[in-house]
């Protein structure tokens, strides 16, 4: 699979050079390319490449900050997704002292890509002002702008710098999330759920209070709370399990739990199967946990969702699943004794150990 950083390749650099030159004839195109494509270019990761391009734009557009913004506004609609991050990054790096112009630019740039990373230094500089701005963005007619209100203010945004005020007191962003909890866009509601999932990791009690208030209010808020609860559900939090009706674990019984192999090699898959019988009608959530052997020989657990359904009294359901031990960019596998555990409505039921060789 092509690495994400490859979005900033020589074709992108050439295309952006052409577009900038059309917008500003005084653009130093040759210097721009040489600044970017230094000997270390191939070793730079995504965000490092983005920043290199941002710095090259600043060095080669002989205009003021606000004039540069107008040039970038002309060019930005040609770039979407990760490629478009360079435009909001320019604002992040060079625009903190020009609040009004920068906020307007970020509102425009986010509609082509996202400005979720670029707004965070503005939150750090003036959290109260940015929270008010985000509340205004939450009322926008554009779903990308509304999403910026929730995504940019997330307590633990992946790849994003930390905002101490929000990390310490996520209640600050609740007015933003409240205004978006029934947003017509799933894209926005998913962002609200992700923000609340961040809250569960540091302030679970606050999240549980929100969940109790929002649940059964509307189908959209139910979806948000359920999606936001995923980390707590995987941890088997009893309050959250009870909130969603995952109870009666003592009346749910695993039968014929087996794995197809006692050992396998890195890169292979393991197949496991079992039957589940219920003595009562109940909601049913099945997870399985893998205790992975790490480089130092210790084991760490990762929980995977297997099924979320319901079961009738005296009903038996059959399950089978394969799990890959192929190395990924996010996980490296090591030899040793691993363990697979079935978890039903928050209760660990049965475990099987197997070797990775």
LOFIZA-657267 format. One line per field, with one value per residue (C-alpha): residue in three letters; y, z, x; residue number from 0. Coordinates in nm, 2 decimals, always signed. Each point is the difference from the previous one (the first is absolute). Layout:
BEGIN
rest [ALA ...]
Y [Y ...]
Z [Z ...]
X [X ...]
nr [NUM ...]
***
This chain:
BEGIN
rest [UNK UNK UNK UNK UNK UNK UNK UNK UNK UNK UNK UNK UNK UNK UNK UNK UNK UNK UNK UNK UNK UNK UNK UNK UNK UNK UNK UNK UNK UNK UNK UNK UNK UNK UNK UNK UNK UNK UNK UNK UNK UNK UNK UNK UNK UNK UNK UNK UNK UNK UNK UNK UNK UNK UNK UNK UNK UNK UNK UNK UNK UNK UNK UNK UNK UNK UNK UNK UNK UNK UNK UNK UNK UNK UNK UNK UNK UNK UNK UNK UNK UNK UNK UNK UNK UNK UNK UNK UNK UNK UNK UNK UNK UNK UNK UNK UNK UNK UNK UNK UNK UNK UNK UNK UNK UNK UNK UNK UNK UNK UNK UNK UNK UNK UNK UNK UNK UNK UNK UNK UNK UNK UNK UNK UNK UNK UNK UNK UNK UNK UNK UNK UNK UNK UNK UNK UNK UNK UNK UNK UNK UNK UNK UNK UNK UNK UNK UNK UNK UNK UNK UNK UNK UNK UNK UNK UNK UNK UNK UNK UNK UNK UNK UNK UNK UNK UNK UNK UNK UNK UNK UNK UNK UNK UNK UNK UNK UNK UNK UNK UNK UNK UNK UNK UNK UNK UNK UNK UNK UNK UNK UNK UNK UNK UNK UNK UNK UNK UNK UNK UNK UNK UNK UNK UNK UNK UNK UNK UNK UNK UNK UNK UNK UNK UNK UNK UNK UNK UNK UNK UNK UNK UNK UNK UNK UNK UNK UNK UNK UNK UNK UNK UNK UNK UNK UNK UNK UNK UNK UNK UNK UNK UNK UNK UNK UNK UNK UNK UNK UNK UNK UNK UNK UNK UNK UNK UNK UNK UNK UNK UNK UNK UNK UNK UNK UNK UNK UNK UNK UNK UNK UNK UNK UNK UNK UNK UNK UNK UNK UNK UNK UNK UNK UNK UNK UNK UNK UNK UNK UNK UNK UNK UNK UNK UNK UNK UNK UNK UNK UNK UNK UNK UNK UNK UNK UNK UNK UNK UNK UNK UNK UNK UNK UNK UNK UNK UNK UNK UNK UNK UNK UNK UNK UNK UNK UNK UNK UNK UNK UNK UNK UNK UNK UNK UNK UNK UNK UNK UNK UNK UNK UNK UNK UNK UNK UNK UNK UNK UNK UNK UNK UNK UNK UNK UNK UNK UNK]
Y [+0.00 +0.34 +0.20 +0.30 +0.23 -0.08 +0.24 +0.26 -0.13 +0.18 +0.01 +0.19 +0.23 +0.08 +0.05 +0.24 +0.19 +0.05 +0.11 +0.25 +0.14 +0.06 +0.18 +0.20 +0.06 +0.12 -0.34 -0.14 -0.34 -0.12 +0.08 -0.16 -0.34 +0.00 +0.09 -0.30 -0.27 +0.00 -0.33 -0.10 +0.02 -0.37 -0.05 +0.26 -0.12 +0.14 +0.29 +0.08 +0.02 +0.22 +0.24 +0.01 +0.11 +0.26 +0.15 +0.00 +0.19 +0.26 +0.04 +0.04 +0.20 +0.36 +0.14 +0.08 -0.26 +0.12 +0.02 -0.35 -0.12 +0.14 -0.18 -0.33 +0.05 +0.00 -0.32 -0.20 -0.12 -0.21 -0.22 -0.23 -0.25 -0.02 +0.19 +0.31 +0.01 +0.23 +0.30 -0.01 -0.09 +0.33 +0.18 -0.21 +0.10 +0.36 +0.13 +0.00 +0.38 +0.07 -0.16 +0.13 -0.07 -0.34 -0.12 +0.10 -0.19 -0.31 +0.00 +0.00 -0.25 -0.26 -0.03 -0.15 -0.20 +0.05 +0.27 -0.22 +0.00 +0.37 +0.13 -0.15 +0.26 +0.26 -0.20 +0.01 +0.37 +0.10 -0.30 +0.21 +0.19 -0.32 -0.18 +0.29 -0.02 -0.37 +0.05 +0.24 -0.26 -0.26 +0.20 +0.02 -0.13 -0.18 -0.34 +0.03 +0.32 -0.16 -0.30 +0.24 +0.12 -0.34 -0.16 +0.29 +0.02 -0.37 -0.07 -0.27 +0.07 -0.25 +0.18 +0.32 +0.19 +0.00 +0.28 +0.00 +0.20 -0.25 -0.31 +0.10 +0.11 -0.15 +0.14 +0.32 -0.15 -0.14 +0.30 -0.07 -0.37 +0.08 +0.21 -0.28 -0.31 -0.02 +0.13 -0.12 -0.11 -0.33 +0.14 +0.26 -0.24 -0.24 +0.29 +0.07 -0.37 +0.00 +0.31 -0.17 -0.32 +0.22 +0.12 -0.36 -0.06 +0.28 +0.10 -0.31 +0.13 +0.32 -0.22 -0.22 +0.30 +0.12 -0.35 -0.03 +0.34 -0.06 -0.37 -0.06 +0.36 -0.06 -0.27 +0.22 +0.06 -0.37 -0.08 +0.27 -0.13 -0.36 +0.08 +0.22 -0.28 -0.25 +0.03 -0.04 -0.29 -0.18 +0.06 -0.16 +0.31 -0.12 +0.34 +0.02 -0.37 +0.05 +0.32 -0.19 -0.30 -0.24 -0.20 -0.36 -0.12 -0.28 -0.14 -0.01 -0.31 -0.07 -0.35 -0.18 +0.28 -0.12 +0.13 -0.17 +0.00 +0.00 +0.19 +0.22 +0.21 +0.38 +0.10 -0.28 +0.01 -0.18 -0.14 -0.04 -0.10 -0.05 -0.03 +0.23 -0.10 +0.23 -0.09 +0.33 +0.26 +0.28 +0.24 -0.16 +0.15 -0.24 +0.12 -0.19 +0.10 -0.09 +0.02 +0.07 -0.08 +0.32 +0.04 -0.03 -0.31 +0.16 -0.02 +0.28 -0.03 +0.12 -0.04 -0.06 +0.02 -0.32 +0.04 +0.24 -0.15 -0.15 -0.36 -0.18 -0.23 -0.35 +0.12 -0.12 +0.20 -0.12 +0.22 -0.04 +0.26 +0.02 +0.24 +0.10 +0.02 +0.18 +0.29 +0.34 +0.36 +0.02 -0.34 -0.23 -0.36 -0.20 -0.37 -0.14 -0.12 +0.21 -0.02 +0.04 +0.08 +0.01 +0.28 +0.00 +0.30 +0.12 -0.33 -0.21 -0.35 -0.23 +0.03 -0.20 +0.03 -0.05 +0.04 +0.25 -0.15]
Z [+0.00 -0.10 +0.30 +0.09 -0.03 -0.37 -0.05 +0.01 -0.30 -0.28 -0.21 +0.29 +0.03 -0.37 -0.01 +0.30 -0.16 -0.32 +0.19 +0.21 -0.30 -0.17 +0.30 +0.07 -0.29 +0.25 +0.16 +0.03 -0.16 -0.02 +0.36 +0.11 -0.15 +0.12 +0.36 +0.00 -0.18 +0.22 +0.05 +0.30 -0.18 -0.03 +0.37 +0.11 +0.13 -0.10 +0.25 -0.06 -0.37 +0.05 +0.21 -0.25 -0.27 +0.23 +0.07 -0.37 -0.08 +0.26 -0.14 -0.36 -0.01 +0.02 +0.16 +0.34 +0.21 -0.10 -0.37 +0.02 +0.15 -0.30 -0.23 +0.19 +0.00 -0.38 -0.01 +0.29 -0.18 -0.23 +0.29 +0.23 +0.27 +0.15 -0.29 +0.11 +0.34 -0.11 -0.03 +0.36 +0.11 -0.14 +0.22 +0.30 -0.04 -0.11 +0.10 +0.38 +0.01 -0.25 +0.16 -0.21 -0.34 +0.12 +0.13 -0.32 -0.20 +0.21 -0.05 -0.37 -0.01 +0.21 -0.27 -0.24 +0.24 +0.38 +0.24 +0.31 +0.07 -0.09 +0.25 +0.30 +0.05 +0.00 +0.27 +0.20 -0.04 +0.09 +0.09 +0.10 -0.33 -0.20 +0.18 -0.08 -0.37 +0.00 +0.13 -0.29 -0.25 +0.14 -0.14 -0.35 -0.31 -0.11 +0.16 -0.03 +0.21 +0.25 +0.03 +0.05 +0.31 +0.16 -0.15 +0.06 +0.37 +0.07 +0.32 -0.16 -0.37 -0.17 -0.16 +0.16 +0.27 +0.35 +0.13 +0.37 +0.10 -0.18 +0.10 +0.37 -0.02 -0.30 +0.14 -0.18 -0.34 +0.10 -0.14 -0.34 +0.02 +0.12 -0.30 -0.23 +0.17 -0.25 -0.30 -0.33 -0.12 +0.11 -0.08 +0.28 +0.24 -0.03 +0.10 +0.31 +0.09 -0.04 +0.22 +0.27 -0.03 +0.07 +0.32 +0.11 +0.02 +0.25 +0.15 +0.00 +0.27 -0.21 -0.30 +0.19 +0.12 -0.36 -0.12 +0.25 -0.10 -0.38 -0.02 -0.12 -0.10 -0.38 -0.23 -0.10 +0.36 +0.08 -0.29 +0.12 +0.35 -0.11 -0.23 +0.26 +0.26 -0.21 +0.22 +0.32 -0.14 -0.10 +0.35 +0.14 +0.19 +0.20 +0.00 -0.38 -0.05 +0.22 -0.18 -0.33 +0.15 -0.02 +0.31 +0.11 -0.09 +0.26 -0.22 -0.32 -0.05 -0.24 -0.15 -0.23 +0.00 -0.22 -0.21 -0.32 +0.08 +0.32 -0.18 -0.30 -0.17 -0.01 -0.31 +0.03 +0.14 +0.28 -0.03 +0.31 +0.05 +0.28 +0.09 +0.24 +0.18 +0.20 +0.29 -0.05 -0.25 +0.00 -0.19 -0.10 -0.06 -0.07 -0.01 -0.02 +0.14 -0.12 +0.25 -0.24 +0.09 -0.03 -0.08 +0.37 +0.05 +0.20 -0.13 -0.07 -0.08 -0.30 +0.00 -0.33 -0.05 -0.13 +0.02 +0.13 -0.01 +0.21 +0.10 +0.10 +0.30 -0.07 -0.33 -0.12 -0.24 -0.19 -0.06 -0.19 -0.07 -0.15 +0.14 -0.19 +0.14 -0.30 +0.10 -0.04 +0.02 +0.33 +0.14 -0.01 +0.11 +0.20 +0.07 +0.33 +0.18 -0.08 +0.15 -0.15 +0.24 -0.07 +0.18 +0.02 +0.13 +0.17 +0.17 -0.10 -0.07 -0.15 -0.12 -0.23 -0.02 -0.33 -0.12 -0.26 -0.14]
X [+0.00 +0.13 +0.13 -0.21 +0.30 +0.01 -0.29 +0.28 +0.19 +0.18 -0.32 -0.17 +0.30 -0.01 -0.38 +0.01 +0.29 -0.20 -0.30 +0.19 +0.18 -0.34 -0.13 +0.31 +0.25 +0.27 +0.00 +0.36 -0.08 +0.35 +0.09 -0.33 +0.09 +0.36 -0.11 -0.23 +0.20 +0.30 +0.20 -0.20 -0.34 -0.05 +0.05 -0.26 -0.34 -0.33 -0.02 +0.37 -0.06 -0.30 +0.20 +0.29 -0.24 -0.16 +0.34 +0.08 -0.32 +0.09 +0.35 -0.09 -0.32 +0.12 -0.32 -0.14 -0.18 -0.35 +0.10 +0.14 -0.33 -0.19 +0.24 -0.05 -0.38 +0.02 +0.20 -0.14 -0.32 +0.22 +0.12 -0.20 +0.06 +0.35 +0.15 -0.20 +0.15 +0.28 -0.24 -0.13 +0.35 +0.12 -0.26 +0.11 +0.36 -0.02 -0.34 -0.03 +0.06 -0.28 -0.30 -0.28 +0.16 +0.12 -0.33 -0.17 +0.26 -0.03 -0.37 +0.05 +0.29 -0.18 -0.27 +0.25 +0.21 +0.00 +0.13 -0.04 +0.38 +0.05 -0.26 +0.17 +0.27 -0.28 -0.18 +0.33 +0.04 -0.35 -0.23 -0.30 +0.00 +0.04 -0.27 -0.23 +0.12 -0.07 -0.35 -0.06 +0.15 -0.23 -0.29 +0.15 -0.20 +0.32 +0.05 +0.38 -0.01 -0.23 +0.23 +0.30 -0.18 +0.00 +0.31 +0.23 -0.09 +0.04 +0.19 +0.23 +0.00 +0.23 +0.30 -0.12 +0.18 -0.15 -0.22 +0.07 -0.32 -0.23 +0.20 -0.02 -0.37 -0.18 -0.33 +0.11 -0.09 -0.34 -0.20 +0.16 -0.09 -0.35 -0.07 +0.11 -0.14 -0.29 +0.19 -0.15 +0.34 +0.14 +0.35 -0.06 -0.17 +0.29 +0.24 -0.22 +0.02 +0.38 +0.03 -0.20 +0.20 +0.31 -0.18 -0.06 +0.37 +0.08 -0.34 -0.22 -0.23 -0.08 -0.07 -0.23 -0.20 -0.03 -0.10 -0.28 -0.13 +0.02 -0.11 -0.36 -0.02 +0.02 +0.12 +0.30 +0.11 -0.04 +0.23 +0.25 +0.01 +0.03 +0.29 +0.16 -0.02 +0.20 +0.31 -0.19 -0.20 +0.32 +0.13 -0.32 -0.10 -0.31 -0.18 +0.02 -0.08 -0.31 -0.10 -0.03 -0.16 +0.29 -0.08 -0.07 +0.35 -0.04 -0.28 +0.21 +0.21 +0.28 +0.01 +0.25 +0.26 +0.29 +0.28 +0.10 +0.37 +0.22 +0.28 +0.04 +0.26 +0.01 -0.20 -0.25 -0.36 -0.16 -0.35 -0.22 -0.36 -0.25 -0.37 -0.18 -0.31 -0.23 -0.23 -0.18 -0.10 +0.26 +0.21 +0.33 +0.35 +0.29 +0.36 +0.32 +0.33 +0.35 +0.28 +0.29 +0.36 +0.22 +0.37 +0.10 -0.20 -0.29 -0.36 -0.24 -0.37 -0.20 -0.38 -0.19 -0.38 -0.15 -0.38 -0.26 -0.35 -0.27 -0.08 -0.32 -0.05 +0.13 +0.15 +0.35 +0.21 +0.30 +0.30 +0.33 +0.27 +0.35 +0.26 +0.31 +0.35 +0.14 +0.23 -0.15 +0.14 -0.19 +0.09 +0.31 -0.04 +0.25 +0.04 -0.13 -0.31 -0.31 -0.34 -0.35 -0.29 -0.37 -0.18 -0.38 -0.19 +0.31 +0.09 +0.30 -0.13 +0.27 +0.36 +0.23 +0.38 +0.19 +0.35 +0.13 +0.32]
nr [0 1 2 3 4 5 6 7 8 9 10 11 12 13 14 15 16 17 18 19 20 21 22 23 24 25 26 27 28 29 30 31 32 33 34 35 36 37 38 39 40 41 42 43 44 45 46 47 48 49 50 51 52 53 54 55 56 57 58 59 60 61 62 63 64 65 66 67 68 69 70 71 72 73 74 75 76 77 78 79 80 81 82 83 84 85 86 87 88 89 90 91 92 93 94 95 96 97 98 99 100 101 102 103 104 105 106 107 108 109 110 111 112 113 114 115 116 117 118 119 120 121 122 123 124 125 126 127 128 129 130 131 132 133 134 135 136 137 138 139 140 141 142 143 144 145 146 147 148 149 150 151 152 153 154 155 156 157 158 159 160 161 162 163 164 165 166 167 168 169 170 171 172 173 174 175 176 177 178 179 180 181 182 183 184 185 186 187 188 189 190 191 192 193 194 195 196 197 198 199 200 201 202 203 204 205 206 207 208 209 210 211 212 213 214 215 216 217 218 219 220 221 222 223 224 225 226 227 228 229 230 231 232 233 234 235 236 237 238 239 240 241 242 243 244 245 246 247 248 249 250 251 252 253 254 255 256 257 258 259 260 261 262 263 264 265 266 267 268 269 270 271 272 273 274 275 276 277 278 279 280 281 282 283 284 285 286 287 288 289 290 291 292 293 294 295 296 297 298 299 300 301 302 303 304 305 306 307 308 309 310 311 312 313 314 315 316 317 318 319 320 321 322 323 324 325 326 327 328 329 330 331 332 333 334 335 336 337 338 339 340 341 342 343 344 345 346 347 348 349 350 351 352 353 354 355 356]
***
